[in-house]
Structures are given as C-alpha cells and as structure tokens.
Amino acid sequence: MKKSAQIKEIQLRLPDDIKIVDETDFEFNEDEFLSILCWLKYFNCHYEQNKKNELPDIKFPIISKRLRLDFGLYTVKSNSEPFKGFYNIYLSNNIKNLVGRKTLNNFILQWNL
C-alpha cells in the first residue's frame, strides 16, 4: 500500500477535528502501518473519555527505530502550516545520534542488566 493511501486510512480513524501530519520522508512498511493503527486505537479510547481536556499517559509512542507518533500537541490548535487552525497528531522521525541520547547500551549499563 502506498504511503498516501496509508495516511488516508490513518486519517479515517481519527476524530473529525484532528488531523494527521506526516513529517517523514520515507514509506512505511506493513509493521509500522499496523503499529500506527494500534496506537490510534489507544488514542481513540483516551479521546472518548477525555476529549481535549488532558493528554494521554503515553504521549510519544515509538513505532519503530525510525518512526514515532506525537500525541503531545493534539489539545491545542496548530498555528503553523500545513494544517493551521486544526488539532494535529504528528508522525515524526526518531532522532538518532544525539549527545546524551539513551541507547540500548546505556540502558544495559545504567540498570546493570
């Protein structure tokens, strides 16, 4: 399935006043697409109970090594393009190789695993 079709399917599963904003520059594989749909199910359960009154407990679910969702800004209207004036959820790249970034090795050492 092409990315444009995947984005349309994702948008169909969101409330009408919330838009998905894709900030990535790559195609999603099937596992990533299914993970996104699962996290949207989690988000929709939260939204049914809380609307825009509070953020979900998990704000930045990791989809894969290269992709994450960002629920952190859906409670305020965006003041930037492409969906200015809408409430947005973002599909974003995971940031790699930053100084101080937690890696698997850091976790193993920190927690004596």
Helices and strands as residue ranges (DSSP letters): H 3-12, E 18-22, H 30-50, E 62-64, E 67-70, E 87-93, H 104-110
